[in-house]
Amino acid sequence: IGATMAVKNAGLSGKVYCFGTDASEQTINMILDEDDILQAVTGQDPYNIGVMTMNAVIDTVEGAEVADKGQTVIVPGVVLSRADTAAVEAFKTDFLAKAGS
């Protein structure tokens, strides 16, 4: 976010491009912005990370078997790119719905 803002404030749109990590409402909007500075971000899926974590906690408290107990569970990330704005828009809609916005 900071790098994208710095490029914009320096008037370097179209000359300097940014890439980043963190899928947030602000970065999603920056990808969709006409200024063409932020090109792509990688992001996590915090909603599914939270759901999976809470399911494991509830199962543990209730004495149920937790299949992945003690193991690292990989929740696939996502790449949001200016090259696929339809996917960015779909992610934004889903993201905002899950965030309750």
VENJO-V585187 format. One record per residue. N is the residue number from 0. RES is the residue in one small letter. OMEGA is omega in degrees with one decimal (999 if undefined). Layout:
BEGIN
n: {N;N}
res: {RES;RES}
omega: {OMEGA;OMEGA}
END
This chain:
BEGIN
n: {0;1;2;3;4;5;6;7;8;9;10;11;12;13;14;15;16;17;18;19;20;21;22;23;24;25;26;27;28;29;30;31;32;33;34;35;36;37;38;39;40;41;42;43;44;45;46;47;48;49;50;51;52;53;54;55;56;57;58;59;60;61;62;63;64;65;66;67;68;69;70;71;72;73;74;75;76;77;78;79;80;81;82;83;84;85;86;87;88;89;90;91;92;93;94;95;96;97;98;99;100}
res: {i;g;a;t;m;a;v;k;n;a;g;l;s;g;k;v;y;c;f;g;t;d;a;s;e;q;t;i;n;m;i;l;d;e;d;d;i;l;q;a;v;t;g;q;d;p;y;n;i;g;v;m;t;m;n;a;v;i;d;t;v;e;g;a;e;v;a;d;k;g;q;t;v;i;v;p;g;v;v;l;s;r;a;d;t;a;a;v;e;a;f;k;t;d;f;l;a;k;a;g;s}
omega: {-179.2;-180.0;179.2;178.5;179.8;178.7;-179.4;-178.6;178.4;179.7;-176.0;176.1;-179.4;179.1;-179.3;-177.7;-177.5;173.7;-177.8;178.1;173.7;178.2;178.3;178.5;-178.6;-180.0;176.4;179.0;178.4;176.7;-177.6;-177.7;-179.8;-177.0;173.3;179.8;-179.8;-174.8;-177.2;171.9;168.3;-177.7;175.8;176.7;-173.2;-179.9;-179.1;174.7;179.3;-179.9;-179.5;178.9;-178.5;175.6;178.1;178.4;-179.0;178.7;179.8;-179.8;-178.7;177.9;178.9;177.9;176.1;-173.0;-175.3;-176.6;177.9;-178.6;173.2;179.0;-179.2;173.1;-175.6;176.5;-177.6;173.1;176.4;-172.6;174.5;-180.0;179.7;-176.4;176.7;177.5;177.7;178.0;178.9;177.6;-179.7;179.5;179.4;179.7;-179.0;178.0;-180.0;179.8;-179.8;179.4;999}
END
